[in-house]
Amino acid sequence: MFKKILIANRGEIAVRIIRACRDMNIATVAVYSTADRDSLHVKYADECYCIGPPTPTESYLKHSNIITVAELTNADAIHPGAGFLAEDAQFAEICQAHQITFIGPTVENVRTMGDKAEAKETMAKAGLKLVPGSRSSRHGLRRSLRRGVIENVEEAVELAEKIGYPVGIKAVAGGGGRGIRLAHNSMSLVNLFYTAKAEAKSAFGNAEVYVEKWIENARHIEVQVLGDNHGNVIHLGERECSIQRKRQKLVEETPSPSLPPKVSGEICRSAAKAAKAIGFRNAGTIEFVVDAEDNFYFLEMNTRIQVEHTITEMVTGIDLLKAQICLAAGEELGYSQSDVQVNGHAIECRINAEDPANSFKPSPGKVDAYLPPGGIGIRVDSYIYPGYVVPPYYDSLVAKLIAHGRDRAEAIARVKRALREFTIEGIQTTLPLHEKIMNDERFVNRQIFTNFLDSD
């Protein structure tokens, strides 16, 4: 087992990793930008080092700075957390070259799944269905469409006429709900095609896009998978991630309240089978879009721990961060699929420093008061405290409220109780929005779609 792990991230996920390491008697090294000098992960780690100014490209994304600290502190592994370098194949390769273990999937896994077009092609070969589009063999225009990439607007229009509007124009290198444009007719497709390519180039350094059918009233379902170095792969059930803002997740729950048990079993088994087919190692999620008839199509694979891993931990009792560390150290899973039991229901609310009444405008600033809820079935993962100043440079997530109950009704009741207790003053947050969602009849009645907030 590792003796010392460097955490190449910040915020609540860095705190979460430190706690897992403490449980395993592993020393920790925190890295931080000048904007995060007073952050909780810096206070909790055994060692801490500043790696640059607030700009991520000069600090948390700076390969050389992080590797230098790892070598200086004799860290034998690096955990990249849930963002920044977590799906950076080049960084994983650099770690390998420096004989430092990258706590995550193999370089090949990260590289293949990081290219959305290649990921779709790979998963199609592994048996998963694809949404009709330039990545679908059924609807591909011609063999010249390399990896499903649409080269020009004429190809995009021709394909859209075949599969029908609306269609999504998506960045090959996109993810996390970013790099997507929605076209409802040929005129908007022509206009948005060039916009999408320009945005993809700016955001991801890659202007390539693909086009696929946009499924209306869709549900977003993901399956947590674990794989070891010995060929064992299991799933830990599905998570419902359909309630989103700006195509980024806001509320997650497990098991999915919208899937019939038969479909739930099919989607989970399909995900595990596909993960095994590609030789997947460590922790990841396979994400699907589900239509009104419960047909599910592969969307993408995230080769990292997810923000919403917490709810899976609550219903299975499996510590996913500890599992990641053990798998990276070469250990076997230690349990089979039949050993995994889902007990009860869990819901996570992402508490962001944003103003829901003002188009979710970020709300950085000083936290004047912070009082998290407690009681049976409640967990809060956070990194803020009274007097802390939330910086404007990073993701707006400041806390995660997780509730566990014997069934969905009890989980919802506990979320409501916790939201009433939760106090964050000095900045705007999504707490009021979550109260509204929990009391929405559509949510209570399991009528959950990715356009839930759009149709409110």
Secondary structure, 3 states (H helix, E strand, C coil): CCCEEEECCCHHHHHHHHHHHHHCCCEEEEEEEHHHCCCHHHHHCCEEEEEECCCHHHCCCCHHHHHHHHHHCCCCEEECCCCCCCCCHHHHHHHHHCCCEECCCCHHHHHHHHCHHHHHHHHHHCCCCECCECCCCCCCCCCCCHHHCCCCHHHHHHHHHHHCCCEEEEEEEEECCEEEEEECCHHHHHHHHHHHHHHHHHHHCCCCEEEEECCCCCEEEEEEEEECCCCCEEEEEEEEEEEEECCEEEEEEECCCCCCHHHHHHHHHHHHHHHHHCCCCEEEEEEEEECCCCCEEEEEEECCCCCCHHHHHHHHCCCHHHHHHHHHCCCCCCCCHHHCCCCCEEEEEEEECEEHHHCCEECCEECCEEECCCCCCEEEEECCCCCCEECCCCCCEEEEEEEEECCHHHHHHHHHHHHHHCEEECCCCCHHHHHHHHCCHHHHCCCCCCCCCCCC
